[in-house]
Amino acid sequence: MNVIDSRPYELLIGERWRAGAQSRTFDTLNPATGRVLAQVYEATEADVDAAVLAAHEAYQAHWRKTTPAERGRLLRRLAALFERDREKIAWIETLNVGKPITHSLDSLKAMPSSLEYFAGIIPAVRGETIPVGNHNVLNFTIREPLGVCALIMPWNYPMTLTVNKLGPALAAGNTVILKPSEVTPLSTMVLARLFEEAGFPPGVVNVVNGPGSTVGERLVTHPLVSRVSFTGGTVTGSRIVASTAADVKRVTLELGGKSPLIVFEDAPLEQAVAVAAGDLIKNSGQVCIACTRLLVQESVKREFLDRVQERLDAIRIGSPEDPATEMGPLVSAAQKQRVEKYIRIASEEGARPVQYGSLSGAAETGFFVKPTLLMDSQARMQSAQDEIFGPVQSVISFRDEDEALRIANDSRYGLAAVLFTRDGGRALRMARGIQSGSVAINTGVRTSFDAPFGGYKQSGIGKERGLEAIYENTQLKNVKYDMSV
């Protein structure tokens, strides 16, 4: 399927698609081959300023005044167009990100429903009357949009995360600037073309491409930007907080993770094995909520690992375009180097790296790394503490519930956790004790557009998805009206 443009992808600023002010382009690659896939125009600071101004003018002139019904109608129209083009967008993600086509198709199934969900809950965004002490005073609240929102996406799930940021921002009445990752910008560019067809007014959605050090920095510090939503690494998230502090902007951050998968001796092992192996290979381990620490009770460690290794030995690694492929490449040469560096670090720390599967000829050109278990890991090893973001899991044993909880919480991250046990009391005790934004019991962590998602500790600030995402995109005003006057 020919889904990639031969001409450079342009920026969307107001009502115009255009080259950047300096007409400079950058290459985006196919990670399975290492070859150039397409060229994209790079925005300058002047382009960012123009996009923010277009969004601000669109917000002031009409978008903040649109009715909930009108915003809902446009989002539903966008959902229908997305469903029409879903296969094309999935192929673009496969070529640009490197995830297998079956995974791309599956991950985009819920996107139209996500847009329809946010269209449907717009009427739920309402204030309330408050019975204050003075019976002559009517006290009530109003939820209002924030204005211009900068939405900054990562490279691992560009389309899923774009839609899940866009939906609540637009539903709440904000205008947006999208900044895709410069590594995987193509699917977001194609999505942006649907907004005009759906009937959104010019300037409501704008797209600028380029590095975070220039384009991203200008976005987050621009005085007309009221909110920044960022998904990515914790180091960058910390910088964004510092950059937005002067203006006290609203910030939502979905950052790193080092999620534990805790397997007790009474666990349903088949389900636990499926989640452990699935998290290791899904998107080649480039998933923020992936369980990258396997905490296994000593009494079942051998049996559990035998089953996991049997599953990993059967993994089909290869071209993402092949429907039979279960695991593709990492997204870039830099990411491959990072993962391989951490495997070396783990070995130097005393862990024992074991790799699985066969790369055949794929490794010669693409950015492939085989699934890797770091046997005999210890909780405080660097390889068990840092987010590696690849197909690597640290295997750590524990003796009892107390030790499992201590190891699970021994991390600066707190994005997600998974535990397997048939003991209901233990399950609830662990769920209460684990310091993470999401806990899954006897199943894997899978985000949903209609349930809140966000982390504890250095895994982020605020919530995305669900009704809470709408609240993140609004500000609450309190009104007092003295009826005696």
Backbone hydrogen bonds, N-H to C=O, Kabsch-Sander energy under -0.5 kcal/mol:
donor,donor_aa,acceptor,acceptor_aa,energy
3,V,1,M,-1.1
9,Y,39,Q,-2.5
11,L,18,R,-3.0
12,L,207,V,-1.7
13,I,11,L,-0.6
13,I,16,R,-2.7
16,R,13,I,-1.9
18,R,11,L,-2.5
23,S,20,G,-1.8
26,F,40,V,-2.3
28,T,38,A,-2.5
30,N,35,R,-2.8
33,T,30,N,-1.5
34,G,30,N,-3.1
35,R,30,N,-0.6
37,L,28,T,-3.0
38,A,28,T,-1.7
40,V,26,F,-2.4
41,Y,9,Y,-2.9
42,E,24,R,-3.4
43,A,209,N,-3.2
48,V,44,T,-2.1
49,D,45,E,-2.5
50,A,46,A,-2.0
51,A,47,D,-2.4
52,V,48,V,-2.7
53,L,49,D,-2.3
54,A,50,A,-2.3
55,A,51,A,-2.3
56,H,52,V,-2.7
57,E,53,L,-2.7
58,A,54,A,-2.2
59,Y,55,A,-2.2
60,Q,56,H,-2.5
61,A,57,E,-2.6
62,H,58,A,-1.9
63,W,58,A,-2.6
64,R,59,Y,-1.7
65,K,62,H,-1.2
66,T,62,H,-0.6
66,T,63,W,-1.2
71,R,67,T,-2.3
72,G,68,P,-2.5
73,R,69,A,-2.2
74,L,70,E,-2.1
75,L,71,R,-2.2
76,R,72,G,-2.2
77,R,73,R,-2.0
78,L,74,L,-2.4
79,A,75,L,-2.2
80,A,76,R,-2.0
81,L,77,R,-2.0
82,F,78,L,-2.5
83,E,79,A,-2.3
84,R,80,A,-1.9
85,D,81,L,-1.9
86,R,82,F,-0.6
86,R,83,E,-0.8
89,I,85,D,-2.4
90,A,86,R,-2.4
91,W,87,E,-2.1
92,I,88,K,-1.9
93,E,89,I,-2.2
94,T,90,A,-2.3
95,L,91,W,-2.4
96,N,92,I,-2.3
97,V,93,E,-3.2
98,G,93,E,-0.8
98,G,94,T,-1.2
99,K,93,E,-0.5
101,I,320,P,-2.7
103,H,100,P,-0.5
104,S,100,P,-2.4
105,L,101,I,-2.6
106,D,102,T,-1.9
107,S,103,H,-2.9
108,L,104,S,-1.2
109,K,106,D,-1.1
111,M,108,L,-1.1
114,S,110,A,-2.2
115,L,111,M,-2.1
116,E,112,P,-2.3
117,Y,113,S,-2.4
118,F,114,S,-2.1
119,A,115,L,-1.9
120,G,116,E,-2.2
121,I,117,Y,-1.8
122,I,119,A,-0.6
124,A,121,I,-1.5
125,V,122,I,-2.0
126,R,124,A,-1.5
130,I,139,N,-3.2
132,V,130,I,-1.5
135,H,133,G,-0.7
137,V,134,N,-1.7
138,L,136,N,-0.6
138,L,481,Y,-3.1
139,N,130,I,-0.6
139,N,137,V,-0.7
140,F,138,L,-0.5
140,F,479,V,-2.7
141,T,128,E,-2.0
142,I,477,K,-2.6
144,E,142,I,-0.6
144,E,475,Q,-2.7
146,L,473,N,-0.9
148,V,224,L,-0.6
149,C,175,T,-2.6
150,A,227,R,-3.1
151,L,149,C,-0.6
151,L,177,I,-3.0
152,I,150,A,-0.6
152,I,229,S,-3.1
153,M,151,L,-0.6
153,M,179,K,-2.0
161,L,157,Y,-2.2
162,T,158,P,-1.5
163,V,159,M,-2.5
164,N,160,T,-2.1
165,K,161,L,-1.1
166,L,162,T,-3.0
167,G,163,V,-2.6
169,A,165,K,-1.4
170,L,166,L,-2.8
171,A,167,G,-2.4
172,A,168,P,-1.9
173,G,170,L,-1.2
174,N,169,A,-2.3
175,T,147,G,-1.9
176,V,204,V,-3.0
177,I,149,C,-2.5
178,L,206,N,-3.4
179,K,151,L,-2.7
181,S,154,P,-0.6
189,M,185,P,-1.6
190,V,186,L,-1.9
191,L,187,S,-2.3
192,A,188,T,-2.2
193,R,189,M,-0.9
193,R,190,V,-0.6
194,L,191,L,-1.9
195,F,192,A,-1.1
196,E,192,A,-0.6
197,E,193,R,-0.8
198,A,194,L,-2.2
199,G,195,F,-1.0
199,G,196,E,-0.7
200,F,195,F,-2.2
203,G,14,G,-1.0
204,V,201,P,-1.6
206,N,176,V,-1.4
207,V,12,L,-2.5
208,V,178,L,-2.5
214,T,211,P,-0.8
215,V,211,P,-1.4
216,G,211,P,-1.5
217,E,212,G,-1.8
218,R,214,T,-2.1
219,L,215,V,-2.0
220,V,216,G,-2.5
221,T,217,E,-1.3
222,H,218,R,-0.9
222,H,219,L,-0.7
225,V,222,H,-1.5
226,S,148,V,-2.4
226,S,224,L,-0.6
227,R,148,V,-1.5
228,V,250,R,-2.5
229,S,150,A,-2.8
230,F,228,V,-0.5
230,F,252,T,-2.6
231,T,152,I,-1.8
232,G,254,E,-2.1
237,G,233,G,-2.3
238,S,234,T,-2.4
239,R,235,V,-1.7
240,I,236,T,-2.1
241,V,237,G,-2.1
242,A,238,S,-2.0
243,S,239,R,-2.6
244,T,240,I,-2.2
245,A,241,V,-0.7
245,A,242,A,-0.6
248,V,244,T,-0.9
248,V,245,A,-0.5
249,K,244,T,-1.6
250,R,226,S,-2.0
252,T,228,V,-2.5
253,L,461,I,-2.3
254,E,230,F,-2.6
255,L,253,L,-0.6
255,L,459,S,-2.4
256,G,458,Q,-0.5
259,S,290,A,-0.8
261,L,293,R,-2.9
262,I,260,P,-0.5
262,I,418,V,-3.0
263,V,261,L,-0.6
263,V,295,L,-3.2
264,F,262,I,-0.6
264,F,420,F,-2.1
267,A,264,F,-1.9
269,L,267,A,-1.3
272,A,268,P,-1.9
273,V,269,L,-3.2
274,A,270,E,-2.1
275,V,271,Q,-1.9
276,A,272,A,-2.6
277,A,273,V,-2.7
278,G,274,A,-2.2
279,D,275,V,-2.7
280,L,276,A,-1.3
281,I,277,A,-1.7
282,K,278,G,-2.4
284,S,281,I,-2.5
285,G,282,K,-1.8
286,Q,283,N,-1.9
287,V,285,G,-1.7
290,A,287,V,-1.3
292,T,259,S,-1.0
292,T,290,A,-1.0
293,R,259,S,-1.8
294,L,394,S,-3.2
295,L,261,L,-2.7
295,L,293,R,-0.8
296,V,294,L,-0.7
296,V,396,I,-2.3
297,Q,263,V,-2.6
298,E,398,F,-2.3
300,V,297,Q,-1.8
301,K,297,Q,-0.7
301,K,298,E,-0.7
304,F,300,V,-2.6
305,L,301,K,-2.7
306,D,302,R,-2.3
307,R,303,E,-1.8
308,V,304,F,-2.3
309,Q,305,L,-2.9
310,E,306,D,-1.9
311,R,307,R,-1.9
312,L,308,V,-2.5
313,D,309,Q,-2.4
314,A,310,E,-0.7
314,A,311,R,-0.7
315,I,312,L,-1.4
317,I,315,I,-0.8
318,G,327,M,-2.0
322,D,319,S,-1.6
325,T,322,D,-2.0
326,E,316,R,-2.7
327,M,316,R,-1.7
330,L,367,F,-3.7
336,K,332,S,-2.0
337,Q,333,A,-2.4
338,R,334,A,-2.0
339,V,335,Q,-2.4
340,E,336,K,-2.5
341,K,337,Q,-2.0
342,Y,338,R,-1.8
343,I,339,V,-1.8
344,R,340,E,-1.8
345,I,341,K,-2.3
346,A,342,Y,-2.6
347,S,343,I,-1.8
348,E,344,R,-2.3
349,E,345,I,-1.8
350,G,346,A,-0.7
350,G,347,S,-0.9
351,A,346,A,-2.3
352,R,375,M,-2.7
354,V,373,L,-2.5
356,Y,371,P,-2.0
362,A,359,L,-1.8
364,E,361,G,-1.2
365,T,362,A,-1.2
366,G,362,A,-2.2
367,F,31,P,-2.3
368,F,366,G,-1.0
372,T,391,P,-2.7
373,L,354,V,-2.7
374,L,393,Q,-3.4
375,M,352,R,-2.2
375,M,373,L,-1.2
377,S,374,L,-0.7
377,S,395,V,-1.8
381,M,378,Q,-1.7
384,A,381,M,-1.0
385,Q,381,M,-0.6
385,Q,382,Q,-1.2
386,D,382,Q,-2.9
388,I,386,D,-0.7
392,V,390,G,-2.4
393,Q,372,T,-2.0
394,S,292,T,-2.7
395,V,374,L,-2.4
396,I,294,L,-3.1
396,I,394,S,-0.6
398,F,296,V,-1.6
404,A,400,D,-2.3
405,L,401,E,-2.4
406,R,402,D,-2.2
407,I,403,E,-2.6
408,A,404,A,-2.5
409,N,405,L,-2.0
410,D,406,R,-0.6
410,D,407,I,-1.0
411,S,409,N,-2.3
414,G,456,Y,-0.6
417,A,438,S,-1.1
418,V,260,P,-2.4
419,L,440,A,-2.3
420,F,262,I,-2.7
424,G,422,R,-0.8
427,A,423,D,-2.5
428,L,424,G,-2.1
429,R,425,G,-2.5
430,M,426,R,-2.8
431,A,427,A,-2.3
432,R,428,L,-2.2
433,G,429,R,-2.0
434,I,430,M,-2.5
436,S,434,I,-1.4
437,G,414,G,-1.9
438,S,415,L,-0.8
440,A,417,A,-2.5
442,N,419,L,-3.0
442,N,440,A,-0.5
446,R,444,G,-0.6
451,A,448,S,-1.6
453,F,464,E,-2.3
456,Y,414,G,-2.8
458,Q,412,R,-2.3
459,S,456,Y,-2.4
460,G,457,K,-1.1
461,I,253,L,-1.6
464,E,453,F,-3.0
466,G,449,F,-2.9
469,A,465,R,-0.6
469,A,466,G,-1.2
470,I,466,G,-0.7
470,I,467,L,-0.7
471,Y,467,L,-1.7
472,E,468,E,-2.0
473,N,469,A,-0.8
473,N,470,I,-1.0
474,T,471,Y,-1.6
475,Q,144,E,-2.8
477,K,142,I,-3.1
477,K,475,Q,-0.5
479,V,140,F,-3.6
481,Y,138,L,-2.6
482,D,480,K,-0.5
483,M,136,N,-3.3
483,M,481,Y,-0.9
485,V,482,D,-0.9
